[in-house]
Amino acid sequence: MAGSSHGHTPAAWTGVTIVFIGFCIAGVFMVAANPLGFWGGIVVILLGGVVGGAMKAAGLGMPKESAQLRTQPAAATATAQPATAETSA
């Protein structure tokens, strides 16, 4: 996965960050037995998905052409390189 640019966009980073904060909020209020705060965290999680999708629609996500090219199998393209023989004199 290090060779691809999967998720390395402002839309992905922003969406995931907001969702992470929502999970933290929901987790804290779940342990504190506060249902209103828990559902507030769930709303923040959903908001993260909406914000990420809106940013992608605004052009801050991965272009569709790039995503389609990565899903197609790579053609075996071997280029012949001339052999270089080093001679020691």
Phi, psi and omega in degrees: 000342181292336181278350180256170178253031182297117176082005182264058179229157177301324179296317181293314181297317181293314180299314181293322179296316179295318178297319179298316178297320177298319177297320178296316179298311181298321180294317180297314182286336175291317178293326180280000180058045179242098184298325181296316177294323178300311181292331173297320176296322178296321177297319178296321178299313179295324178297323178298320177294320179293316180296315178299318178294321178294321179293323177295318179295332179279358176099010181263007177258190180285133178298148182295326179298318181294320180292323180289324180294326182286336182277341179281143179295140181287134178284142179284105180242099178259125178259131180281127177249139181294140179285133178250124180256123178266131179248137178259131184257000000 
